[in-house]
Amino acid sequence: MNSKGDTSNLNSNLKAFLAYINQKRKTENDFIELLDREVEKAKANLEWRREYMTLYIKYHEKMEEGRAKGDMQRLISQVRKKVDKGISAVKAADMLEEAPELVGQIMELIYKCPKMSDGQIYEKLKK
């Protein structure tokens, strides 16, 4: 649901809810008044806030792990293309602006196990 979309065909309760979601906090509606009280109670609950922050931090850590994994798999794919063209590890590292040691490790795995996927190579490098 797009909370900022066209609300002309919506009933008044749904309009009030969407206005509340969009931070307008109109309290002309009994449900919105109740909702706002419950939201304020949740925000004041220290245990809930601690749990929320813990989950928030874990979520961002997982997002960062995913980005790092994607970056590494992209590098592995680029190195694989350099291997296919017969380019040396040192030259490939220079072209990709990466550490020669890392590019060399990736190339070594590609030479040893050419059928390994980029994800499998990533897992081997992680160890």
MMTF fields as JSON, N, C-alpha, C and O atoms, coordinates in Angstrom:
{
  "mmtfVersion": "1.0.0",
  "mmtfProducer": "UNKNOWN",
  "numBonds": 507,
  "numAtoms": 508,
  "numGroups": 127,
  "numChains": 1,
  "numModels": 1,
  "chainsPerModel": [1],
  "groupsPerChain": [127],
  "chainIdList": ["A"],
  "bondAtomList": [4, 2, 8, 6, 12, 10, 16, 14, 20, 18, 24, 22, 28, 26, 32, 30, 36, 34, 40, 38, 44, 42, 48, 46, 52, 50, 56, 54, 60, 58, 64, 62, 68, 66, 72, 70, 76, 74, 80, 78, 84, 82, 88, 86, 92, 90, 96, 94, 100, 98, 104, 102, 108, 106, 112, 110, 116, 114, 120, 118, 124, 122, 128, 126, 132, 130, 136, 134, 140, 138, 144, 142, 148, 146, 152, 150, 156, 154, 160, 158, 164, 162, 168, 166, 172, 170, 176, 174, 180, 178, 184, 182, 188, 186, 192, 190, 196, 194, 200, 198, 204, 202, 208, 206, 212, 210, 216, 214, 220, 218, 224, 222, 228, 226, 232, 230, 236, 234, 240, 238, 244, 242, 248, 246, 252, 250, 256, 254, 260, 258, 264, 262, 268, 266, 272, 270, 276, 274, 280, 278, 284, 282, 288, 286, 292, 290, 296, 294, 300, 298, 304, 302, 308, 306, 312, 310, 316, 314, 320, 318, 324, 322, 328, 326, 332, 330, 336, 334, 340, 338, 344, 342, 348, 346, 352, 350, 356, 354, 360, 358, 364, 362, 368, 366, 372, 370, 376, 374, 380, 378, 384, 382, 388, 386, 392, 390, 396, 394, 400, 398, 404, 402, 408, 406, 412, 410, 416, 414, 420, 418, 424, 422, 428, 426, 432, 430, 436, 434, 440, 438, 444, 442, 448, 446, 452, 450, 456, 454, 460, 458, 464, 462, 468, 466, 472, 470, 476, 474, 480, 478, 484, 482, 488, 486, 492, 490, 496, 494, 500, 498, 504, 502],
  "bondOrderList": [1, 1, 1, 1, 1, 1, 1, 1, 1, 1, 1, 1, 1, 1, 1, 1, 1, 1, 1, 1, 1, 1, 1, 1, 1, 1, 1, 1, 1, 1, 1, 1, 1, 1, 1, 1, 1, 1, 1, 1, 1, 1, 1, 1, 1, 1, 1, 1, 1, 1, 1, 1, 1, 1, 1, 1, 1, 1, 1, 1, 1, 1, 1, 1, 1, 1, 1, 1, 1, 1, 1, 1, 1, 1, 1, 1, 1, 1, 1, 1, 1, 1, 1, 1, 1, 1, 1, 1, 1, 1, 1, 1, 1, 1, 1, 1, 1, 1, 1, 1, 1, 1, 1, 1, 1, 1, 1, 1, 1, 1, 1, 1, 1, 1, 1, 1, 1, 1, 1, 1, 1, 1, 1, 1, 1, 1],
  "groupList": [{"groupName": "MET", "atomNameList": ["N", "CA", "C", "O"], "elementList": ["N", "C", "C", "O"], "formalChargeList": [0, 0, 0, 0], "bondAtomList": [1, 0, 2, 1, 3, 2], "bondOrderList": [1, 1, 2], "singleLetterCode": "M", "chemCompType": "L-PEPTIDE LINKING"}, {"groupName": "ASN", "atomNameList": ["N", "CA", "C", "O"], "elementList": ["N", "C", "C", "O"], "formalChargeList": [0, 0, 0, 0], "bondAtomList": [1, 0, 2, 1, 3, 2], "bondOrderList": [1, 1, 2], "singleLetterCode": "N", "chemCompType": "L-PEPTIDE LINKING"}, {"groupName": "SER", "atomNameList": ["N", "CA", "C", "O"], "elementList": ["N", "C", "C", "O"], "formalChargeList": [0, 0, 0, 0], "bondAtomList": [1, 0, 2, 1, 3, 2], "bondOrderList": [1, 1, 2], "singleLetterCode": "S", "chemCompType": "L-PEPTIDE LINKING"}, {"groupName": "LYS", "atomNameList": ["N", "CA", "C", "O"], "elementList": ["N", "C", "C", "O"], "formalChargeList": [0, 0, 0, 0], "bondAtomList": [1, 0, 2, 1, 3, 2], "bondOrderList": [1, 1, 2], "singleLetterCode": "K", "chemCompType": "L-PEPTIDE LINKING"}, {"groupName": "GLY", "atomNameList": ["N", "CA", "C", "O"], "elementList": ["N", "C", "C", "O"], "formalChargeList": [0, 0, 0, 0], "bondAtomList": [1, 0, 2, 1, 3, 2], "bondOrderList": [1, 1, 2], "singleLetterCode": "G", "chemCompType": "PEPTIDE LINKING"}, {"groupName": "ASP", "atomNameList": ["N", "CA", "C", "O"], "elementList": ["N", "C", "C", "O"], "formalChargeList": [0, 0, 0, 0], "bondAtomList": [1, 0, 2, 1, 3, 2], "bondOrderList": [1, 1, 2], "singleLetterCode": "D", "chemCompType": "L-PEPTIDE LINKING"}, {"groupName": "THR", "atomNameList": ["N", "CA", "C", "O"], "elementList": ["N", "C", "C", "O"], "formalChargeList": [0, 0, 0, 0], "bondAtomList": [1, 0, 2, 1, 3, 2], "bondOrderList": [1, 1, 2], "singleLetterCode": "T", "chemCompType": "L-PEPTIDE LINKING"}, {"groupName": "LEU", "atomNameList": ["N", "CA", "C", "O"], "elementList": ["N", "C", "C", "O"], "formalChargeList": [0, 0, 0, 0], "bondAtomList": [1, 0, 2, 1, 3, 2], "bondOrderList": [1, 1, 2], "singleLetterCode": "L", "chemCompType": "L-PEPTIDE LINKING"}, {"groupName": "ALA", "atomNameList": ["N", "CA", "C", "O"], "elementList": ["N", "C", "C", "O"], "formalChargeList": [0, 0, 0, 0], "bondAtomList": [1, 0, 2, 1, 3, 2], "bondOrderList": [1, 1, 2], "singleLetterCode": "A", "chemCompType": "L-PEPTIDE LINKING"}, {"groupName": "PHE", "atomNameList": ["N", "CA", "C", "O"], "elementList": ["N", "C", "C", "O"], "formalChargeList": [0, 0, 0, 0], "bondAtomList": [1, 0, 2, 1, 3, 2], "bondOrderList": [1, 1, 2], "singleLetterCode": "F", "chemCompType": "L-PEPTIDE LINKING"}, {"groupName": "TYR", "atomNameList": ["N", "CA", "C", "O"], "elementList": ["N", "C", "C", "O"], "formalChargeList": [0, 0, 0, 0], "bondAtomList": [1, 0, 2, 1, 3, 2], "bondOrderList": [1, 1, 2], "singleLetterCode": "Y", "chemCompType": "L-PEPTIDE LINKING"}, {"groupName": "ILE", "atomNameList": ["N", "CA", "C", "O"], "elementList": ["N", "C", "C", "O"], "formalChargeList": [0, 0, 0, 0], "bondAtomList": [1, 0, 2, 1, 3, 2], "bondOrderList": [1, 1, 2], "singleLetterCode": "I", "chemCompType": "L-PEPTIDE LINKING"}, {"groupName": "GLN", "atomNameList": ["N", "CA", "C", "O"], "elementList": ["N", "C", "C", "O"], "formalChargeList": [0, 0, 0, 0], "bondAtomList": [1, 0, 2, 1, 3, 2], "bondOrderList": [1, 1, 2], "singleLetterCode": "Q", "chemCompType": "L-PEPTIDE LINKING"}, {"groupName": "ARG", "atomNameList": ["N", "CA", "C", "O"], "elementList": ["N", "C", "C", "O"], "formalChargeList": [0, 0, 0, 0], "bondAtomList": [1, 0, 2, 1, 3, 2], "bondOrderList": [1, 1, 2], "singleLetterCode": "R", "chemCompType": "L-PEPTIDE LINKING"}, {"groupName": "GLU", "atomNameList": ["N", "CA", "C", "O"], "elementList": ["N", "C", "C", "O"], "formalChargeList": [0, 0, 0, 0], "bondAtomList": [1, 0, 2, 1, 3, 2], "bondOrderList": [1, 1, 2], "singleLetterCode": "E", "chemCompType": "L-PEPTIDE LINKING"}, {"groupName": "VAL", "atomNameList": ["N", "CA", "C", "O"], "elementList": ["N", "C", "C", "O"], "formalChargeList": [0, 0, 0, 0], "bondAtomList": [1, 0, 2, 1, 3, 2], "bondOrderList": [1, 1, 2], "singleLetterCode": "V", "chemCompType": "L-PEPTIDE LINKING"}, {"groupName": "TRP", "atomNameList": ["N", "CA", "C", "O"], "elementList": ["N", "C", "C", "O"], "formalChargeList": [0, 0, 0, 0], "bondAtomList": [1, 0, 2, 1, 3, 2], "bondOrderList": [1, 1, 2], "singleLetterCode": "W", "chemCompType": "L-PEPTIDE LINKING"}, {"groupName": "HIS", "atomNameList": ["N", "CA", "C", "O"], "elementList": ["N", "C", "C", "O"], "formalChargeList": [0, 0, 0, 0], "bondAtomList": [1, 0, 2, 1, 3, 2], "bondOrderList": [1, 1, 2], "singleLetterCode": "H", "chemCompType": "L-PEPTIDE LINKING"}, {"groupName": "PRO", "atomNameList": ["N", "CA", "C", "O"], "elementList": ["N", "C", "C", "O"], "formalChargeList": [0, 0, 0, 0], "bondAtomList": [1, 0, 2, 1, 3, 2], "bondOrderList": [1, 1, 2], "singleLetterCode": "P", "chemCompType": "L-PEPTIDE LINKING"}, {"groupName": "CYS", "atomNameList": ["N", "CA", "C", "O"], "elementList": ["N", "C", "C", "O"], "formalChargeList": [0, 0, 0, 0], "bondAtomList": [1, 0, 2, 1, 3, 2], "bondOrderList": [1, 1, 2], "singleLetterCode": "C", "chemCompType": "L-PEPTIDE LINKING"}],
  "groupTypeList": [0, 1, 2, 3, 4, 5, 6, 2, 1, 7, 1, 2, 1, 7, 3, 8, 9, 7, 8, 10, 11, 1, 12, 3, 13, 3, 6, 14, 1, 5, 9, 11, 14, 7, 7, 5, 13, 14, 15, 14, 3, 8, 3, 8, 1, 7, 14, 16, 13, 13, 14, 10, 0, 6, 7, 10, 11, 3, 10, 17, 14, 3, 0, 14, 14, 4, 13, 8, 3, 4, 5, 0, 12, 13, 7, 11, 2, 12, 15, 13, 3, 3, 15, 5, 3, 4, 11, 2, 8, 15, 3, 8, 8, 5, 0, 7, 14, 14, 8, 18, 14, 7, 15, 4, 12, 11, 0, 14, 7, 11, 10, 3, 19, 18, 3, 0, 2, 5, 4, 12, 11, 10, 14, 3, 7, 3, 3],
  "groupIdList": [1, 2, 3, 4, 5, 6, 7, 8, 9, 10, 11, 12, 13, 14, 15, 16, 17, 18, 19, 20, 21, 22, 23, 24, 25, 26, 27, 28, 29, 30, 31, 32, 33, 34, 35, 36, 37, 38, 39, 40, 41, 42, 43, 44, 45, 46, 47, 48, 49, 50, 51, 52, 53, 54, 55, 56, 57, 58, 59, 60, 61, 62, 63, 64, 65, 66, 67, 68, 69, 70, 71, 72, 73, 74, 75, 76, 77, 78, 79, 80, 81, 82, 83, 84, 85, 86, 87, 88, 89, 90, 91, 92, 93, 94, 95, 96, 97, 98, 99, 100, 101, 102, 103, 104, 105, 106, 107, 108, 109, 110, 111, 112, 113, 114, 115, 116, 117, 118, 119, 120, 121, 122, 123, 124, 125, 126, 127],
  "secStructList": [7, 7, 6, 6, 1, 7, 7, 6, 6, 1, 7, 2, 2, 2, 2, 2, 2, 2, 2, 2, 2, 6, 6, 7, 7, 7, 7, 7, 1, 2, 2, 2, 2, 2, 2, 2, 2, 2, 2, 2, 2, 2, 2, 2, 7, 2, 2, 2, 2, 2, 2, 2, 2, 2, 2, 2, 2, 2, 2, 2, 2, 2, 2, 2, 2, 2, 2, 2, 2, 2, 2, 2, 2, 2, 2, 2, 2, 2, 2, 2, 2, 2, 2, 2, 6, 6, 7, 7, 2, 2, 2, 2, 2, 2, 2, 2, 6, 7, 7, 2, 2, 2, 2, 2, 2, 2, 2, 2, 2, 2, 2, 2, 7, 6, 6, 7, 7, 2, 2, 2, 2, 2, 2, 2, 2, 2, 7],
  "xCoordList": [0.84, 0.0, 0.892, 1.865, 0.554, 1.287, 0.598, -0.485, 1.236, 0.609, 0.529, -0.174, 1.236, 1.219, 0.521, 0.637, -0.194, -0.882, -2.208, -2.489, -3.008, -4.317, -5.255, -5.484, -5.791, -6.683, -8.129, -8.97, -8.437, -9.783, -10.865, -12.008, -10.541, -11.555, -11.561, -12.211, -10.852, -10.753, -11.737, -12.135, -12.13, -13.031, -12.268, -11.037, -12.981, -12.356, -11.418, -10.41, -11.723, -10.834, -9.482, -8.434, -9.52, -8.27, -7.486, -6.259, -8.177, -7.51, -6.822, -5.688, -7.504, -6.927, -5.704, -4.704, -5.782, -4.654, -3.449, -2.325, -3.687, -2.589, -1.989, -0.778, -2.827, -2.315, -1.44, -0.399, -1.863, -1.07, 0.268, 1.312, 0.237, 1.457, 2.416, 3.63, 1.889, 2.711, 3.1, 3.51, 2.975, 3.415, 2.561, 3.008, 1.344, 0.485, -0.212, -0.609, -0.357, -0.898, -2.204, -2.345, -3.125, -4.448, -5.179, -5.148, -5.837, -6.507, -8.02, -8.678, -8.562, -10.007, -10.727, -11.956, -9.99, -10.538, -10.24, -9.112, -11.258, -11.075, -9.976, -9.163, -9.954, -8.926, -7.533, -6.606, -7.38, -6.065, -5.641, -4.462, -6.582, -6.252, -5.758, -4.766, -6.449, -6.032, -4.671, -3.788, -4.517, -3.249, -2.102, -1.033, -2.327, -1.29, -0.914, 0.266, -1.886, -1.585, -0.731, 0.221, -1.061, -0.306, 1.11, 2.059, 1.251, 2.58, 3.419, 4.587, 2.84, 3.574, 3.959, 5.054, 3.076, 3.413, 4.593, 5.512, 4.554, 5.648, 6.961, 8.005, 6.914, 8.133, 8.707, 9.917, 7.835, 8.281, 8.781, 9.409, 8.513, 8.889, 10.378, 10.776, 11.191, 12.641, 13.042, 13.956, 12.368, 12.699, 12.433, 13.256, 11.283, 10.947, 11.961, 12.4, 12.349, 13.32, 14.657, 15.308, 15.066, 16.329, 16.266, 17.204, 15.148, 14.978, 14.976, 15.589, 14.28, 14.218, 15.608, 15.984, 16.362, 17.701, 18.614, 19.428, 18.479, 19.269, 18.946, 19.848, 17.658, 17.261, 17.715, 18.135, 17.634, 18.054, 19.544, 19.951, 20.341, 21.788, 22.082, 22.903, 21.414, 21.628, 21.238, 21.926, 20.139, 19.678, 20.754, 21.083, 21.29, 22.312, 23.606, 24.297, 23.939, 25.119, 24.92, 25.828, 23.725, 23.43, 23.441, 23.911, 22.931, 22.96, 24.401, 24.732, 25.248, 26.66, 27.347, 28.149, 27.031, 27.593, 27.173, 27.978, 25.92, 25.416, 26.118, 26.457, 26.333, 27.055, 28.485, 28.974, 29.143, 30.522, 30.581, 31.476, 29.622, 29.58, 29.348, 29.994, 28.431, 28.168, 29.388, 29.696, 30.086, 31.3, 32.354, 33.009, 32.516, 33.529, 33.151, 34.013, 31.882, 31.469, 31.624, 31.94, 31.405, 31.624, 33.105, 33.458, 33.976, 35.418, 35.808, 36.587, 35.273, 35.578, 35.177, 35.915, 34.003, 33.535, 34.485, 34.793, 34.942, 35.88, 37.217, 37.811, 37.686, 38.944, 38.792, 39.7, 37.645, 37.397, 37.515, 38.061, 37.013, 37.12, 38.581, 38.984, 39.36, 40.788, 41.505, 42.385, 41.132, 41.709, 41.393, 42.266, 40.132, 39.72, 40.527, 40.725, 40.988, 41.775, 43.272, 44.07, 43.661, 45.069, 45.87, 47.088, 45.23, 45.915, 46.492, 45.846, 47.7, 48.373, 47.702, 46.966, 47.979, 47.407, 47.844, 47.038, 49.117, 49.633, 48.966, 48.551, 48.866, 48.247, 46.754, 46.208, 46.098, 44.661, 44.423, 43.48, 45.269, 45.137, 45.288, 44.551, 46.238, 46.444, 45.23, 44.779, 44.71, 43.55, 42.317, 41.537, 42.157, 40.983, 41.195, 40.283, 42.415, 42.785, 42.504, 41.89, 42.98, 42.829, 44.199, 45.167, 44.273, 45.532, 45.939, 45.125, 47.193, 47.658, 47.497, 47.22, 47.671, 47.532, 46.112, 45.921, 45.126, 43.73, 43.402, 42.795, 43.797, 43.531, 44.237, 43.687, 45.453, 46.183, 45.456, 45.393, 44.905, 44.149, 42.924, 42.617, 42.231, 41.034, 41.42, 40.774, 42.477, 42.914, 43.315, 43.007, 43.998, 44.42, 43.209, 43.227, 42.161, 40.946, 40.265, 39.748, 40.265, 39.645, 40.412, 39.803, 41.744, 42.545, 42.342, 42.217, 42.309, 42.156, 40.78, 40.654, 39.763, 38.373, 37.589, 36.783, 37.805, 37.178, 35.646, 34.999, 35.075, 33.614, 32.963, 31.738, 33.791, 33.259, 32.544, 33.022, 31.409, 30.695, 31.391, 32.228, 31.038, 31.611, 31.255, 32.065, 30.043, 29.625, 30.443, 30.786, 30.761, 31.579, 33.012, 33.617, 33.528, 34.869, 34.843, 35.765, 33.805, 33.67, 33.715, 34.418, 32.973, 32.94, 34.313, 34.707, 35.042, 36.4, 37.329, 38.141, 37.207, 38.061, 37.75, 38.634, 36.51, 36.081, 36.73, 36.926, 37.061, 37.594, 38.982, 39.559],
  "yCoordList": [-1.166, 0.0, 1.239, 1.319, 2.175, 3.432, 4.432, 4.931, 4.717, 5.604, 7.043, 7.854, 7.371, 8.748, 8.854, 9.861, 7.816, 7.81, 8.541, 9.261, 8.35, 8.997, 8.39, 7.18, 9.216, 8.732, 9.137, 8.95, 9.686, 10.207, 9.136, 9.446, 7.895, 6.833, 5.997, 4.953, 6.435, 5.666, 6.175, 7.34, 5.258, 5.698, 6.524, 6.543, 7.194, 8.138, 7.451, 8.039, 6.223, 5.51, 5.214, 5.398, 4.761, 4.456, 5.733, 5.74, 6.804, 8.083, 8.551, 9.027, 8.417, 8.837, 7.999, 8.519, 6.691, 5.806, 6.187, 6.257, 6.43, 6.796, 8.146, 8.345, 9.059, 10.353, 10.136, 10.776, 9.239, 8.928, 8.309, 8.681, 7.383, 6.722, 7.756, 7.639, 8.744, 9.78, 10.892, 11.971, 10.636, 11.553, 12.798, 13.78, 12.772, 13.934, 13.86, 14.887, 12.676, 12.404, 13.135, 13.737, 13.079, 13.64, 12.686, 11.473, 13.224, 12.36, 12.54, 12.404, 12.842, 13.012, 11.671, 11.627, 10.606, 9.267, 8.47, 8.487, 7.764, 6.978, 5.935, 5.746, 5.259, 4.234, 4.846, 4.274, 5.998, 6.655, 7.123, 7.044, 7.603, 8.008, 6.8, 6.895, 5.665, 4.43, 3.968, 3.609, 3.982, 3.576, 4.452, 3.946, 5.758, 6.678, 6.414, 6.458, 6.145, 5.818, 4.561, 4.516, 3.545, 2.289, 2.483, 1.898, 3.291, 3.578, 4.282, 3.941, 5.256, 5.979, 5.037, 5.157, 4.099, 3.11, 2.251, 1.993, 1.814, 0.973, 1.746, 1.197, 3.01, 3.819, 4.043, 4.198, 4.06, 4.285, 3.005, 3.063, 1.869, 0.579, 0.326, 0.068, 0.402, 0.259, -1.109, -1.217, -2.157, -3.514, -3.637, -4.172, -3.14, -3.196, -2.398, -2.858, -1.209, -0.383, -1.099, -1.044, -1.773, -2.516, -3.645, -3.845, -4.377, -5.463, -4.909, -5.477, -3.803, -3.183, -2.773, -3.037, -2.136, -1.69, -2.878, -2.823, -3.948, -5.157, -5.711, -6.045, -5.804, -6.293, -5.34, -5.779, -4.061, -3.051, -3.201, -3.157, -3.379, -3.545, -4.834, -4.84, -5.933, -7.203, -7.098, -7.628, -6.417, -6.23, -5.506, -5.923, -4.438, -3.675, -4.471, -4.338, -5.29, -6.149, -7.143, -7.371, -7.735, -8.691, -7.995, -8.564, -6.784, -6.031, -5.794, -5.944, -5.428, -5.175, -6.468, -6.458, -7.58, -8.874, -9.2, -9.676, -8.942, -9.2, -8.356, -8.841, -7.09, -6.213, -6.716, -6.769, -7.084, -7.559, -8.841, -9.014, -9.727, -10.975, -10.68, -11.273, -9.768, -9.39, -8.773, -9.071, -7.905, -7.285, -8.34, -8.291, -9.295, -10.335, -11.244, -11.619, -11.599, -12.45, -11.718, -12.338, -10.415, -9.614, -9.644, -9.789, -9.507, -9.567, -10.934, -11.025, -11.99, -13.342, -13.495, -14.075, -12.971, -13.035, -12.272, -12.738, -11.113, -10.329, -11.048, -11.042, -11.665, -12.411, -13.599, -13.903, -14.261, -15.399, -14.959, -15.69, -13.786, -13.266, -13.011, -13.232, -12.551, -12.319, -13.649, -13.749, -14.662, -16.003, -16.509, -17.041, -16.341, -16.792, -16.111, -16.683, -14.891, -14.15, -14.387, -13.841, -15.215, -15.537, -14.421, -14.366, -13.554, -12.43, -12.9, -13.65, -12.461, -12.885, -12.263, -11.283, -12.863, -12.378, -10.949, -10.12, -10.665, -9.318, -8.281, -7.219, -8.595, -7.659, -7.517, -6.415, -8.645, -8.602, -7.771, -6.981, -7.95, -7.186, -5.701, -4.882, -5.356, -3.956, -3.405, -2.292, -4.179, -3.746, -3.566, -2.631, -4.473, -4.444, -3.591, -3.397, -3.09, -2.285, -3.039, -2.52, -4.279, -5.152, -5.67, -5.566, -6.227, -6.778, -7.99, -8.885, -8.027, -9.162, -10.505, -11.524, -10.505, -11.745, -12.302, -13.502, -11.421, -11.859, -12.354, -13.412, -11.599, -12.013, -13.337, -14.198, -13.504, -14.761, -15.929, -17.016, -15.715, -16.782, -17.174, -18.356, -16.165, -16.443, -17.216, -18.202, -16.762, -17.455, -18.894, -19.8, -19.093, -20.445, -21.364, -22.496, -20.882, -21.691, -21.93, -23.018, -20.932, -21.088, -22.118, -22.934, -22.085, -23.072, -24.475, -25.43, -24.606, -25.932, -26.531, -27.728, -25.704, -26.179, -25.274, -24.464, -25.392, -24.465, -24.521, -23.578, -25.601, -25.727, -25.133, -25.079, -24.688, -24.067, -22.765, -21.985, -22.535, -21.267, -20.15, -20.404, -18.926, -17.784, -17.861, -17.513, -18.318, -18.476, -19.514, -19.322, -20.611, -21.652, -21.155, -21.453, -20.412, -19.843, -18.862, -18.841, -18.061, -17.118, -17.866, -17.455, -18.954, -19.742, -20.314, -20.349, -20.763, -21.289, -20.187, -20.417, -19.004, -17.893, -17.432, -16.958, -17.57, -17.137, -17.941, -17.442, -19.192, -20.095, -19.734, -20.409],
  "zCoordList": [0.0, 0.0, 0.0, 0.75, -0.83, -0.895, 0.03, -0.275, 1.159, 2.145, 1.673, 2.276, 0.611, 0.105, -1.246, -1.944, -1.595, -2.881, -2.814, -1.856, -3.828, -3.931, -2.893, -2.893, -2.019, -0.953, -1.191, -0.311, -2.354, -2.604, -2.547, -2.21, -2.863, -2.871, -1.595, -1.55, -0.562, 0.674, 1.712, 1.699, 2.631, 3.699, 4.729, 4.723, 5.595, 6.532, 7.514, 7.905, 7.921, 8.852, 8.208, 8.827, 6.983, 6.29, 5.998, 6.094, 5.646, 5.423, 6.701, 6.658, 7.837, 9.116, 9.447, 9.943, 9.17, 9.432, 8.572, 9.067, 7.288, 6.395, 6.788, 6.686, 7.231, 7.701, 8.932, 9.083, 9.803, 11.002, 10.602, 11.137, 9.678, 9.196, 8.607, 8.773, 7.936, 7.302, 8.271, 7.845, 9.564, 10.626, 10.789, 11.38, 10.277, 10.478, 11.837, 12.389, 12.362, 13.693, 14.01, 15.074, 13.106, 13.383, 14.31, 14.105, 15.328, 16.31, 16.293, 17.325, 15.139, 14.993, 15.047, 15.104, 15.029, 14.878, 16.145, 16.639, 16.678, 17.912, 17.762, 18.667, 16.613, 16.4, 16.407, 16.98, 15.778, 15.704, 17.094, 17.439, 17.884, 19.255, 20.053, 20.776, 19.923, 20.595, 20.077, 20.856, 18.782, 18.166, 18.671, 19.014, 18.716, 19.165, 20.623, 20.971, 21.467, 22.876, 22.971, 23.75, 22.19, 22.216, 21.679, 22.201, 20.655, 20.113, 21.17, 21.36, 21.857, 22.903, 24.044, 24.593, 24.409, 25.451, 25.01, 25.787, 23.761, 23.236, 23.237, 23.588, 22.848, 22.804, 24.209, 24.37, 25.221, 26.596, 27.261, 28.318, 26.661, 27.234, 26.966, 25.83, 28.02, 27.86, 27.339, 26.521, 27.802, 27.348, 25.848, 25.105, 25.414, 23.994, 23.191, 22.137, 23.661, 22.95, 22.833, 21.789, 23.905, 23.883, 22.847, 22.075, 22.844, 21.865, 20.435, 19.531, 20.257, 18.934, 18.465, 17.324, 19.334, 18.949, 18.651, 17.729, 19.43, 19.175, 17.788, 17.02, 17.478, 16.154, 15.053, 13.983, 15.309, 14.345, 14.031, 12.871, 15.071, 14.893, 14.134, 13.217, 14.511, 13.813, 12.344, 11.471, 12.079, 10.702, 9.888, 8.778, 10.437, 9.711, 9.559, 8.549, 10.542, 10.401, 9.265, 8.467, 9.193, 8.117, 6.754, 5.769, 6.699, 5.442, 5.009, 3.833, 5.95, 5.638, 5.191, 4.257, 5.862, 5.451, 4.018, 3.218, 3.71, 2.358, 1.312, 0.232, 1.639, 0.705, 0.486, -0.643, 1.59, 1.489, 0.653, -0.173, 0.879, 0.109, -1.371, -2.235, -1.657, -3.049, -3.709, -4.863, -2.968, -3.507, -3.811, -4.852, -2.898, -3.096, -4.261, -5.055, -4.37, -5.484, -6.817, -7.832, -6.818, -8.028, -8.391, -9.562, -7.383, -7.626, -8.175, -9.123, -7.586, -8.052, -9.52, -10.317, -9.865, -11.253, -12.179, -13.277, -11.74, -12.553, -12.703, -13.781, -11.628, -11.687, -12.641, -13.415, -12.578, -13.469, -14.93, -15.756, -15.244, -16.617, -16.989, -18.13, -16.031, -16.289, -16.51, -17.365, -15.746, -15.916, -17.321, -18.006, -17.748, -19.082, -20.194, -21.266, -19.931, -20.911, -20.76, -21.521, -19.761, -19.566, -18.916, -19.081, -18.199, -17.549, -16.22, -15.488, -15.91, -14.671, -13.448, -13.552, -12.284, -11.021, -10.731, -10.307, -10.96, -10.673, -11.572, -11.106, -12.862, -13.798, -13.507, -13.552, -13.209, -12.891, -11.632, -11.574, -10.635, -9.387, -9.668, -9.118, -10.521, -10.88, -11.628, -11.356, -12.559, -13.338, -12.45, -12.631, -11.491, -10.617, -9.369, -8.566, -9.226, -8.054, -6.755, -5.822, -6.736, -5.572, -5.158, -5.912, -3.956, -3.445, -4.278, -4.506, -4.734, -5.536, -4.809, -5.442, -3.487, -2.723, -2.832, -3.026, -2.707, -2.782, -4.184, -4.347, -5.184, -6.567, -6.851, -7.536, -6.327, -6.499, -5.854, -6.429, -4.66, -3.988, -4.806, -4.962, -5.323, -6.13, -7.384, -7.738, -8.053, -9.276, -8.99, -9.764, -7.88, -7.507, -7.361, -7.843, -6.701, -6.544, -7.888, -8.139, -8.737, -10.059, -10.886, -11.578, -10.819, -11.557, -11.008, -11.774, -9.681, -9.06, -9.314, -9.572, -9.239, -9.345, -10.282, -9.823, -11.568, -12.516, -12.539, -12.995, -12.057, -12.067, -10.814, -10.713, -9.862, -8.648, -8.989, -9.813, -8.361, -8.573, -7.804, -6.938, -8.129, -7.413, -5.921, -5.062, -5.629, -4.238, -3.505, -2.339, -4.167, -3.55, -3.308, -2.278, -4.248, -4.069, -2.9, -2.085, -2.818, -1.704, -0.372, 0.551, -0.276, 0.977, 1.304, 2.469, 0.289, 0.515, 1.023, 1.919, 0.453, 0.854, 2.275, 2.988, 2.675, 3.999, 5.116, 6.224, 4.812, 5.828, 6.259, 7.112]
}
